[in-house]
Amino acid sequence: MEAYEVEIGGQTYPVKCIRNLNGHTILQYSIHGTKSVPIVKGGDQTKMEEGETFAIETFGSTGKGYVRDDLETSHYARKANAPNVALRVSSARNLLNTINKNFGTLPFCRRYLDRLGQEKYLLGVGCQLGHQTPGITADKEQLNNLVSSGIVEAYPPLCDVKGSYTAQFEHTILLRPNVKEVISRGDDY
């Protein structure tokens, strides 16, 4: 990938692999499995096995090729192995029920909650108690309650250096006895 470049707005940029991201196994109802597929050479000795499904991903950047969590989180997923936590706030329980019913352990974004008519998650715990937690907006506070309880995983945007461009390309493969089947291939991809 690093032998390539991209032209954007009349300017040419070299493309670097994003070294701290990987492909991974996909498990039933869990988009991120337990095995990693590095996109750069390293010492990983993980073996792919028959019957496993993998997201083979490449990530490129015009920056340094290293991303970090940054900006406001918009994507979430309920953890498959989430602890059984007694949620004291009824709106948190209602939000978790909505997540379980509509998404299970698959990722979702706050916009999907809006489309489902969820409005209560916008009333954060701090708002119900008559105060606001500094630095946390009301619309994030209820989801943060589920995240801090270990029930929901937050997936913040991954950013390289300011002003750089990043891109991802992915295919999903299934390892069958005699063939590696690309199951994400379609007429347009």
Contact map, one row per residue, 1 for C-alpha under 8 A:
111100000000001110000000000000000000000000000000000000000001000000000000000000000000000000000000000000000000000000000000000000000000000000000000000000000000000000000000000000000000000000000
111110000000011110000000000000000000000000000000000000000000000000000000000000000000000000000000000000000000000000000000000000000000000000000000000000000000000000000000000000000000000000000
111110000000011000000000000000000000000000000000000000000000000000000000000000000000000000000000000000000000000000000000000000000000000000000000000000000000000000000000000000000000000000000
111111000000011000000000000000000000000000000000000000000000000000000000000000000000000000000000000000000000000000000000000000000000000000000000000000000000000000000000000000000000000000000
011111100001111000000000000000000000000000000000000000000000000000000000000000000000000000000000000000000000000000000000000000000000000000000000000000000000000000000000000000000000000000000
000111110001111000000000000000000000000000000000000000000000000000000000000000000000000000000000000000000000000000000000000000000000000000000000000000000000000000000000000000000000000000000
000011111111100000000000000000000000000000000000000000000000000000000000000000000000000000000000000000000000000000000000000000000000000000000000000000000000000000000000000000000000000000000
000001111111100000000000000000000000000000000000000000000000000000000000000000000000000000000000000000000000000000000000000000000000000000000000000000000000000000000000000000000000000000000
000000111110000000000000000000000000000000000000000000000000000000000000000000000000000000000000000000000000000000000000000000000000000000000000000000000000000000000000000000000000000000000
000000111111000000000000000000000000000000000000000000000000000000000000000000000000000000000000000000000000000000000000000000000000000000000000000000000000000000000000000000000000000000000
000000111111100000000000000000000000000000000000000000000000000000000000000000000000000000000000000000000000000000000000000000000000000000000000000000000000000000000000000000000000000000000
000011110111110000000000000000000000000000000000000000000000000000000000000000000000000000000000000000000000000000000000000000000000000000000000000000000000000000000000000000000000000000000
000011110011111000000000000000000000000000000000000000000000010000000000000000000000000000000000000000000000000000000000000000000000000000000000000000000000000000000000000000000000000000000
011111000001111100000000000000000000000000000000000000000000010000000000000000000000000000000000000000000000000000000000000000000000000000000000000000000000000000000000000000000000000000000
111111000000111110000000000000000000000000000000000000000001111000000000000000000000000000000000000000000000000000000000000000000000000000000000000000000000000000000000000000000000000000000
110000000000011111000000000000000000000000000000000000000001111110000000000000000000000000000000000000000000000000000000000000000000000000000000000000000000000000000000000000000000000000000
110000000000001111100000000000000000001100000000000000000111100010000000000000000000000000000000000000000000000000000000000000000000000000000000000000000000000000000000000000000000000000000
000000000000000111111000000000000000000000000000000000000011100111100000000000000000000000000000000000000000000000000000000000000000000000000000000000000000000000000000000000000000000000000
000000000000000011111100000000000000001100000000000000000000000011000000000000000000000000000000000000000000000000000000000000000000000000000000000000000000000000000000000000000000000000000
000000000000000001111100000000000000000000000000000000000000000001100000000000000000000000000000000000000000000000000000000000000000000000000000000000000000000000000000000000000000000000000
000000000000000001111110000000000000011000000000000000000010000000000000000000000000000000000000000000000000000000000000000000000000000000000000000000000000000000000000000000000000000000000
000000000000000000111111000000000001111000000000000000001100000000000000000000000000000000000000000000000000000000000000000000000000000000000000000000000000000000000000000000000000000000000
000000000000000000001111100000000001111000000000000001111100000000000000000000000000000000000000000000000000000000000000000000000000000000000000000000000000000000000000000000000000000000000
000000000000000000000111110000011111100000000000000001110000000000000000000000000000000000000000000000000000000000000000000000000000000000000000000000000000000000000000000000000000000000000
000000000000000000000011111000111111100000000000000111100000000000000000000000000000000000000000000000000000000000000000000000000000000000000000000000000000000000000000000000000000000000000
000000000000000000000001111101111000000000000000000111100000000000000000000000000000000000000000000000000000000000000000000000000000000000000000000000000000000000000000000000000000000000000
000000000000000000000000111111111000000000000000000010000000000000000000000000000000000000000000000000000000000000000000000000000000000000000000000000000000000000000000000000000000000000000
000000000000000000000000011111100000000000000000000000000000000000000000000000000000000000000000000000000000000000000000000000000000000000000000000000000000000000000000000000000000000000000
000000000000000000000000001111100000000000000000000000000000000000000000000000000000000000000000000000011100000000000000000000000000000000000000000000000000000000000000000000000000000000000
000000000000000000000000011111111000000000000000000000000000000000000000000000010000000000000000000000001100000000000000000000000000000000000000000000000000000000000000000000000000000000000
000000000000000000000000111111111000000000000000000000000000000000000000000000000000000000000000000000000110000000000000000000000000000000000000000000000000000000000000000000000000000000000
000000000000000000000001111001111100000000000000000000000000000000000000000000000000000000000000000000000000000000000000000000000000000000000000000000000000000000000000000000000000000000000
000000000000000000000001111001111111000000000000000000000000000000000000000000000000000000000000000000000000000000000000000000000000000000000000000000000000000000000000000000000000000000000
000000000000000000000001100000011111000000000000000000000000000000000000000000000000000000000000000000000000000000000000000000000000000000000000000000000000000000000000000000000000000000000
000000000000000000000001100000001111100000000100000000000000000000000000000000000000000000000000000000000000000000000000000000000000000000000000000000000000000000000000000000000000000000000
000000000000000000000111100000001111110000000100000000000000000000000000000000000000000000000000000000000000000000000000000000000000000000000000000000000000000000000000000000000000000000000
000000000000000000000111100000000011111000000000000000010000000000000000000000000000000000000000000000000000000000000000000000000000000000000000000000000000000000000000000000000000000000000
000000000000000000001110000000000001111111010000000000000000000000000000000000000000000000000000000000000000000000000000000000000000000000000000000000000000000000000000000000000000000000000
000000000000000010101110000000000000111110000000000000001110000000000000000000000000000000000000000000000000000000000000000000000000000000000000000000000000000000000000000000000000000000000
000000000000000010100000000000000000011111000000000000000000000000000000000000000000000000000000000000000000000000000000000000000000000000000000000000000000000000000000000000000000000000000
000000000000000000000000000000000000011111100000000000000000000000000000000000000000000000000000000000000000000000000000000000000000000000000000000000000000000000000000000000000000000000000
000000000000000000000000000000000000010111110000000000000000000000000000000000000000000000000000000000000000000000000000000000000000000000000000000000000000000000000000000000000000000000000
000000000000000000000000000000000000000011111000000000000000000000000000000000000000000000000000000000000000000000000000000000000000000000000000000000000000000000000000000000000000000000000
000000000000000000000000000000000000010001111100000000000000000000000000000000000000000000000000000000000000000000000000000000000000000000000000000000000000000000000000000000000000000000000
000000000000000000000000000000000000000000111110000000000000000000000000000000000000000000000000000000000000000000000000000000000000000000000000000000000000000000000000000000000000000000000
000000000000000000000000000000000011000000011111000000000000000000000000000000000000000000000000000000000000000000000000000000000000000000000000000000000000000000000000000000000000000000000
000000000000000000000000000000000000000000001111100000000000000000000000000000000000000000000000000000000000000000000000000000000000000000000000000000000000000000000000000000000000000000000
000000000000000000000000000000000000000000000111110100000000000000000000000000000000000000000000000000000000000000000000000000000000000000000000000000000000000000000000000000000000000000000
000000000000000000000000000000000000000000000011111100000000000000000000000000000000000000000000000000000000000000000000000000000000000000000000000000000000000000000000000000100000000000000
000000000000000000000000000000000000000000000001111100000000000000000000000000000000000000000000000000000000000000000000000000000000000000000000000000000000000000000000000000111000000000000
000000000000000000000000000000000000000000000000111110000000000000000000000000000000000000000000000000000000000000000000000000000000000000000000000000000000000000000000000001111000000000000
000000000000000000000000110000000000000000000001111111000000000000000000000000000000000000000000000000000000000000000000000000000000000000000000000000000000000000000000000001100000000000000
000000000000000000000000111000000000000000000000001111100000000000000000000000000000000000000000000000000000000000000000000000000000000000000000000000000000000000000000000111100000000000000
000000000000000000000011110000000000000000000000000111110000000000000000000000000000000000000000000000000000000000000000000000000000000000000000000000000000000000000000000111000000000000000
000000000000000000000011110000000000000000000000000011111000000000000000000000000000000000000000000000000000000000000000000000000000000000000000000000000000000000000000011110000000000000000
000000000000000000000011000000000000100000000000000001111100000000000000000000000000000000000000000000000000000000000000000000000000000000000000000000000000000000000000011110000000000000000
000000000000000000000110000000000000001000000000000000111110000000000000000000000000000000000000000000000000000000000000000000000000000000000000000000000000000000000001111000000000000000000
000000000000000010000110000000000000001000000000000000011111000000000000000000000000000000000000000000000000000000000000000000000000000000000000000000000000000000000001110000000000000000000
000000000000000011001000000000000000001000000000000000001111100000000000000000000000000000000000000000000000000000000000000000000000000000000000000000000000000000000111100000000000000000000
100000000000001111000000000000000000000000000000000000000111110010000000000000000000000000000000000000000000000000000000000000000000000000000000000000000000000000000111000000000000000000000
000000000000001111000000000000000000000000000000000000000011111110000000000000000000000000000000000000000000000000000000000000000000000000000000000000000000000100011110000000000000000000000
000000000000111100000000000000000000000000000000000000000001111110000000000000000000000000000000000000000000000000000000000000000000000000000000000000000000000000011100000000000000000000000
000000000000001100000000000000000000000000000000000000000000111111000000000000000000000000000000000000000000000000000000000000000000000000000000000000000000000110111100000000000000000000000
000000000000000101000000000000000000000000000000000000000000111111000000000000000000000000000000000000000000000000000000000000000000000000000000000000000000000110000000000000000000000000000
000000000000000111100000000000000000000000000000000000000001111111100000000000000000000000000000000000000000000000000000000000000000000000000000000000000000000100000000000000000000000000000
000000000000000001110000000000000000000000000000000000000000001111110000000000000000000000000000000000000000000000000000000000000000000000000000000000000000000100000000000000000000000000000
000000000000000001010000000000000000000000000000000000000000000011111000000000000000000000000000000000000000000000000000000000000000000000000000000000000000011110000000000000000000000000000
000000000000000000000000000000000000000000000000000000000000000001111100000000000000000000000000000000000000000000000000000000000000000000000000000000000000011100000000000000000000000000000
000000000000000000000000000000000000000000000000000000000000000000111110000000000000000000000000000000000000000000000000000000000000000000000000000000000001111000000000000000000000000000000
000000000000000000000000000000000000000000000000000000000000000000011111000000000000000000000000000000000000000000000000000000000000000000000000000000000001111000000000000000000000000000000
000000000000000000000000000000000000000000000000000000000000000000001111100000000000000000000000000000000000000000000000000000000000000000000000000000000001100000000000000000000000000000000
000000000000000000000000000000000000000000000000000000000000000000000111110000000000000000000000000000000000000000000000000000000000000000000000000000000001100000000000000000000000000000000
000000000000000000000000000000000000000000000000000000000000000000000011111000000000000000000000000000000000000000000000000000000000000000000000000000000111100000000000000000000000000000000
000000000000000000000000000000000000000000000000000000000000000000000001111100000000000000000000000000000000110000000000000000000000000000000000000000000111100000000000000000000000000000000
000000000000000000000000000000000000000000000000000000000000000000000000111110000000000000000000000000000011110000000000000000000000000000000000000000000111000000000000000000000000000000000
000000000000000000000000000000000000000000000000000000000000000000000000011111000000000000000000000000000011100000000000000000000000000000000000000000011110000000000000000000000000000000000
000000000000000000000000000000000000000000000000000000000000000000000000001111100000000000000000000000001111000000000000000000000000000000000000000000011110000000000000000000000000000000000
000000000000000000000000000000000000000000000000000000000000000000000000000111110100000000000000001100011110000000000000000000000000000000000000000000111000000000000000000000000000000000000
000000000000000000000000000000000000000000000000000000000000000000000000000011111100000000000000000000001000000000000000000000000000000000000000000001111000000000000000000000000000000000000
000000000000000000000000000001000000000000000000000000000000000000000000000001111100000000000000000000001000000000000000000000000000000000000000000000000000000000000000000000000000000000000
000000000000000000000000000000000000000000000000000000000000000000000000000000111110000000000000000000000000000000000000000000000000000000000000000000000000000000000000000000000000000000000
000000000000000000000000000000000000000000000000000000000000000000000000000001111111000000000000000000000000000000000000000000000000000000000000000001110000000000000000000000000000000000000
000000000000000000000000000000000000000000000000000000000000000000000000000000001111100000000000000000000000000000000000000000000000000000000000000001100000000000000000000000000000000000000
000000000000000000000000000000000000000000000000000000000000000000000000000000000111110000000000000000000000000000000000000000000000000000000000000000000000000000000000000000000000000000000
000000000000000000000000000000000000000000000000000000000000000000000000000000000011111000000000000000000000000000000000000000000000000000000000000010100000000000000000000000000000000000000
000000000000000000000000000000000000000000000000000000000000000000000000000000000001111100000000000000000000000000000000000000000000000000000000000000000000000000000000000000000000000000000
000000000000000000000000000000000000000000000000000000000000000000000000000000000000111111011000000000000000000000000000000000000000000000000000000000000000000000000000000000000000000000000
000000000000000000000000000000000000000000000000000000000000000000000000000000000000011111011000000000000000000000000000000000000000000000000000000000000000000000000000000000000000000000000
000000000000000000000000000000000000000000000000000000000000000000000000000000000000001111111000000000000000000000000000000010000000000000000000000000000000000000000000000000000000000000000
000000000000000000000000000000000000000000000000000000000000000000000000000000000000001111111100000000000000000000000000000000000000000000000000000000000000000000000000000000000000000000000
000000000000000000000000000000000000000000000000000000000000000000000000000000000000000011111110000000000000000000000001100000000000000000000100000000000000000000000000000000000000000000000
000000000000000000000000000000000000000000000000000000000000000000000000000000000000001111111111000000000000000000000000100000000000000000000110110000000000000000000000000000000000000000000
000000000000000000000000000000000000000000000000000000000000000000000000000000000000001111111111100000000000000000000000000000000000000000000000000000000000000000000000000000000000000000000
000000000000000000000000000000000000000000000000000000000000000000000000000000000000000001111111110000000000000000000000000000000000000000000000000000000000000000000000000000000000000000000
000000000000000000000000000000000000000000000000000000000000000000000000000000000000000000111111111000000000000000000101100000000000000000000000000000000000000000000000000000000000000000000
000000000000000000000000000000000000000000000000000000000000000000000000000000000000000000011111111100000000000000000000000000000000000000000000010000000000000000000000000000000000000000000
000000000000000000000000000000000000000000000000000000000000000000000000000000000000000000001111111110000000000000000000000000000000000000000000000000000000000000000000000000000000000000000
000000000000000000000000000000000000000000000000000000000000000000000000000000000000000000000111111111000000000000000000000000000000000000000000000000000000000000000000000000000000000000000
000000000000000000000000000000000000000000000000000000000000000000000000000001000000000000000011111111110000000000000000000000000000000000000000000000000000000000000000000000000000000000000
000000000000000000000000000000000000000000000000000000000000000000000000000001000000000000000001111111111000000000000000000000000000000000000000000000000000000000000000000000000000000000000
000000000000000000000000000000000000000000000000000000000000000000000000000000000000000000000000111111110000000000000000000000000000000000000000000000000000000000000000000000000000000000000
000000000000000000000000000000000000000000000000000000000000000000000000000000000000000000000000011111110000000000000000000000000000000000000000000000000000000000000000000000000000000000000
000000000000000000000000000000000000000000000000000000000000000000000000000000000000000000000000001111111111000000000000000000000000000000000000000000000000000000000000000000000000000000000
000000000000000000000000000010000000000000000000000000000000000000000000000001000000000000000000001111111100000000000000000000000000000000000000000000000000000000000000000000000000000000000
000000000000000000000000000011000000000000000000000000000000000000000000000011110000000000000000000100111110000000000000000000000000000000000000000000000000000000000000000000000000000000000
000000000000000000000000000011100000000000000000000000000000000000000000000011000000000000000000000000111111000000000000000000000000000000000000000000000000000000000000000000000000000000000
000000000000000000000000000000100000000000000000000000000000000000000000001111000000000000000000000000101111100000000000000000000000000000000000000000000000000000000000000000000000000000000
000000000000000000000000000000000000000000000000000000000000000000000000001110000000000000000000000000100111110100000000000000000000000000000000000000000000000000000000000000000000000000000
000000000000000000000000000000000000000000000000000000000000000000000000011100000000000000000000000000000011111110000000000000000000000000000000000000000000000000000000000000000000000000000
000000000000000000000000000000000000000000000000000000000000000000000000011000000000000000000000000000000001111111000000000000000000000000000000000000000000000000000000000000000000000000000
000000000000000000000000000000000000000000000000000000000000000000000000000000000000000000000000000000000000111111100000000000000000000000000000000000000000000000000000000000000000000000000
000000000000000000000000000000000000000000000000000000000000000000000000000000000000000000000000000000000001111111110000000000000000000000000000000000000000000000000000000000000000000000000
000000000000000000000000000000000000000000000000000000000000000000000000000000000000000000000000000000000000111111111100000000000000000000000000000000000000000000000000000000000000000000000
000000000000000000000000000000000000000000000000000000000000000000000000000000000000000000000000000000000000011111111110000000000000000000000000000000000000000000000000000000000000000000000
000000000000000000000000000000000000000000000000000000000000000000000000000000000000000000000000000000000000001111111100000000000000000000000000000000000000000000000000000000000000000000000
000000000000000000000000000000000000000000000000000000000000000000000000000000000000000000000000000000000000000111111100000000000000000000000000000000000000000000000000000000000000000000000
000000000000000000000000000000000000000000000000000000000000000000000000000000000000000000000000000000000000000011111110000000000000000000000000000000000000000000000000000000000000000000000
000000000000000000000000000000000000000000000000000000000000000000000000000000000000000000000010000000000000000011111111100000000000000000000000000000000000000000000000000000000000000000000
000000000000000000000000000000000000000000000000000000000000000000000000000000000000000000000000000000000000000001001111111000000000000000000000000000000000000000000000000000000000000000000
000000000000000000000000000000000000000000000000000000000000000000000000000000000000000000100010000000000000000000000111111100000000000000000000000000000000000000000000000000000000000000000
000000000000000000000000000000000000000000000000000000000000000000000000000000000000000000110010000000000000000000000111111100000000000000111110000000000000000000000000000000000000000000000
000000000000000000000000000000000000000000000000000000000000000000000000000000000000000000000000000000000000000000000011111100000000000001111100000000000000000000000000000000000000000000000
000000000000000000000000000000000000000000000000000000000000000000000000000000000000000000000000000000000000000000000011111110110000000001101100000000000000000000000000000000000000000000000
000000000000000000000000000000000000000000000000000000000000000000000000000000000000000000000000000000000000000000000001111111110000000001111100000000000000000000000000000000000000000000000
000000000000000000000000000000000000000000000000000000000000000000000000000000000000000010000000000000000000000000000000001111111000000001001100100000000000000000000000000000000000000000000
000000000000000000000000000000000000000000000000000000000000000000000000000000000000000000000000000000000000000000000000000111111111100001001000000000000000000000000000000000000000000000000
000000000000000000000000000000000000000000000000000000000000000000000000000000000000000000000000000000000000000000000000001111111111000001000000000000000000000000000000000000000000000000000
000000000000000000000000000000000000000000000000000000000000000000000000000000000000000000000000000000000000000000000000001111111110000000000000000000000000000000000000000000000000000000000
000000000000000000000000000000000000000000000000000000000000000000000000000000000000000000000000000000000000000000000000000011111110000000000000000000000000000000000000000000000000000000000
000000000000000000000000000000000000000000000000000000000000000000000000000000000000000000000000000000000000000000000000000001111111000000000000000000000000000000000000000000000000000000000
000000000000000000000000000000000000000000000000000000000000000000000000000000000000000000000000000000000000000000000000000001111111100000000000000000000000000000000000000000000000000000000
000000000000000000000000000000000000000000000000000000000000000000000000000000000000000000000000000000000000000000000000000001100111110111000000000000000000000000000000000000000000000000000
000000000000000000000000000000000000000000000000000000000000000000000000000000000000000000000000000000000000000000000000000001000011111110000000000000000000000000000000000000000000000000000
000000000000000000000000000000000000000000000000000000000000000000000000000000000000000000000000000000000000000000000000000000000001111100000000000000000000000000000000000000000000000000000
000000000000000000000000000000000000000000000000000000000000000000000000000000000000000000000000000000000000000000000000000000000000111110000000000000000000000000000000000000000000000000000
000000000000000000000000000000000000000000000000000000000000000000000000000000000000000000000000000000000000000000000000000000000001111111011000000000000000000000000000000000000000000000000
000000000000000000000000000000000000000000000000000000000000000000000000000000000000000000000000000000000000000000000000000000000001101111111000000000000000000000000000000000000000000000000
000000000000000000000000000000000000000000000000000000000000000000000000000000000000000000000000000000000000000000000000011111100001000111111100000000000000000000000000000000000000000000000
000000000000000000000000000000000000000000000000000000000000000000000000000000000000000000000000000000000000000000000000111100000000000011111110000000000000000000000000000000000000000000000
000000000000000000000000000000000000000000000000000000000000000000000000000000000000000000000000000000000000000000000000110100000000000111111111000000000000000000000000000000000000000000000
000000000000000000000000000000000000000000000000000000000000000000000000000000000000000000000000000000000000000000000000111111000000000111111111100000000000000000000000000000000000000000000
000000000000000000000000000000000000000000000000000000000000000000000000000000000000000000110000000000000000000000000000111110000000000001111111110000000000000000000000000000000000000000000
000000000000000000000000000000000000000000000000000000000000000000000000000000000000000000010000000000000000000000000000100000000000000000111111111000010000000000000000000000000000000000000
000000000000000000000000000000000000000000000000000000000000000000000000000000000000000000000000000000000000000000000000000000000000000000011111111100000000000000000000000000000000000000000
000000000000000000000000000000000000000000000000000000000000000000000000000000000000000000010000000000000000000000000000000010000000000000001111111110000000000000000000000000000000000000000
000000000000000000000000000000000000000000000000000000000000000000000000000000000000000000010001000000000000000000000000000000000000000000000111111111110000000000000000000000000000000000000
000000000000000000000000000000000000000000000000000000000000000000000000000000000000000000000000000000000000000000000000000000000000000000000011111111111100000000000000000000000000000000000
000000000000000000000000000000000000000000000000000000000000000000000000000000000000000000000000000000000000000000000000000000000000000000000001111111110000000000000000000000000000000000000
000000000000000000000000000000000000000000000000000000000000000000000000000000000000100000000000000000000000000000000000000000000000000000000000111111110000000000000000000000000000000000000
000000000000000000000000000000000000000000000000000000000000000000000000000000100110000000000000000000000000000000000000000000000000000000000000011111111000000000000000000000000000000000000
000000000000000000000000000000000000000000000000000000000000000000000000000001100110100000000000000000000000000000000000000000000000000000000000011111111000000000000000000000000000000000000
000000000000000000000000000000000000000000000000000000000000000000000000000111100100000000000000000000000000000000000000000000000000000000000010011111111100000000000000000000000000000000000
000000000000000000000000000000000000000000000000000000000000000000000000000111100000000000000000000000000000000000000000000000000000000000000000001001111110000000000000000000000000000000000
000000000000000000000000000000000000000000000000000000000000000000000000111110000000000000000000000000000000000000000000000000000000000000000000001000011111000000000000000000000000000000000
000000000000000000000000000000000000000000000000000000000000000000000000111110000000000000000000000000000000000000000000000000000000000000000000000000001111100000000000000000000000000000000
000000000000000000000000000000000000000000000000000000000000000000001111111000000000000000000000000000000000000000000000000000000000000000000000000000000111110000000000000000000000000000000
000000000000000000000000000000000000000000000000000000000000000000001111110000000000000000000000000000000000000000000000000000000000000000000000000000000011111000000000000000000000000000000
000000000000000000000000000000000000000000000000000000000000000000111100000000000000000000000000000000000000000000000000000000000000000000000000000000000001111100000000000000000000000000000
000000000000000000000000000000000000000000000000000000000000000000111100000000000000000000000000000000000000000000000000000000000000000000000000000000000000111111000000000000000000000000000
000000000000000000000000000000000000000000000000000000000000101111110000000000000000000000000000000000000000000000000000000000000000000000000000000000000000011111011100000000000000000000000
000000000000000000000000000000000000000000000000000000000000001100100000000000000000000000000000000000000000000000000000000000000000000000000000000000000000001111110000000000000000000000000
000000000000000000000000000000000000000000000000000000000000000000000000000000000000000000000000000000000000000000000000000000000000000000000000000000000000001111110000000000000000000000000
000000000000000000000000000000000000000000000000000000000000001000000000000000000000000000000000000000000000000000000000000000000000000000000000000000000000000011111000000000000000000000000
000000000000000000000000000000000000000000000000000000000000111000000000000000000000000000000000000000000000000000000000000000000000000000000000000000000000000111111100000000000000000000000
000000000000000000000000000000000000000000000000000000000000111000000000000000000000000000000000000000000000000000000000000000000000000000000000000000000000000100111110000000000000000000000
000000000000000000000000000000000000000000000000000000000011111000000000000000000000000000000000000000000000000000000000000000000000000000000000000000000000000100011111000000000000000000000
000000000000000000000000000000000000000000000000000000000011100000000000000000000000000000000000000000000000000000000000000000000000000000000000000000000000000000001111100000000000000000000
000000000000000000000000000000000000000000000000000000001111000000000000000000000000000000000000000000000000000000000000000000000000000000000000000000000000000000000111110000000000000000000
000000000000000000000000000000000000000000000000000000001110000000000000000000000000000000000000000000000000000000000000000000000000000000000000000000000000000000000011111000000000000000000
000000000000000000000000000000000000000000000000000000111100000000000000000000000000000000000000000000000000000000000000000000000000000000000000000000000000000000000001111100000000000000000
000000000000000000000000000000000000000000000000000000111000000000000000000000000000000000000000000000000000000000000000000000000000000000000000000000000000000000000000111110000000011110000
000000000000000000000000000000000000000000000000000011110000000000000000000000000000000000000000000000000000000000000000000000000000000000000000000000000000000000000000011111000000011100000
000000000000000000000000000000000000000000000000000011110000000000000000000000000000000000000000000000000000000000000000000000000000000000000000000000000000000000000000001111100001111100000
000000000000000000000000000000000000000000000000001111000000000000000000000000000000000000000000000000000000000000000000000000000000000000000000000000000000000000000000000111110001111000000
000000000000000000000000000000000000000000000000111110000000000000000000000000000000000000000000000000000000000000000000000000000000000000000000000000000000000000000000000011111011100000000
000000000000000000000000000000000000000000000000011000000000000000000000000000000000000000000000000000000000000000000000000000000000000000000000000000000000000000000000000001111111100000000
000000000000000000000000000000000000000000000000011000000000000000000000000000000000000000000000000000000000000000000000000000000000000000000000000000000000000000000000000000111110000000000
000000000000000000000000000000000000000000000000000000000000000000000000000000000000000000000000000000000000000000000000000000000000000000000000000000000000000000000000000000011111000000000
000000000000000000000000000000000000000000000000000000000000000000000000000000000000000000000000000000000000000000000000000000000000000000000000000000000000000000000000000000111111100000000
000000000000000000000000000000000000000000000000000000000000000000000000000000000000000000000000000000000000000000000000000000000000000000000000000000000000000000000000000011110111110000000
000000000000000000000000000000000000000000000000000000000000000000000000000000000000000000000000000000000000000000000000000000000000000000000000000000000000000000000000000011110011111000000
000000000000000000000000000000000000000000000000000000000000000000000000000000000000000000000000000000000000000000000000000000000000000000000000000000000000000000000000001111000001111110000
000000000000000000000000000000000000000000000000000000000000000000000000000000000000000000000000000000000000000000000000000000000000000000000000000000000000000000000000001111000000111110000
000000000000000000000000000000000000000000000000000000000000000000000000000000000000000000000000000000000000000000000000000000000000000000000000000000000000000000000000001110000000011111001
000000000000000000000000000000000000000000000000000000000000000000000000000000000000000000000000000000000000000000000000000000000000000000000000000000000000000000000000001000000000011111111
000000000000000000000000000000000000000000000000000000000000000000000000000000000000000000000000000000000000000000000000000000000000000000000000000000000000000000000000000000000000000111111
000000000000000000000000000000000000000000000000000000000000000000000000000000000000000000000000000000000000000000000000000000000000000000000000000000000000000000000000000000000000000011111
000000000000000000000000000000000000000000000000000000000000000000000000000000000000000000000000000000000000000000000000000000000000000000000000000000000000000000000000000000000000000011111
000000000000000000000000000000000000000000000000000000000000000000000000000000000000000000000000000000000000000000000000000000000000000000000000000000000000000000000000000000000000000111111
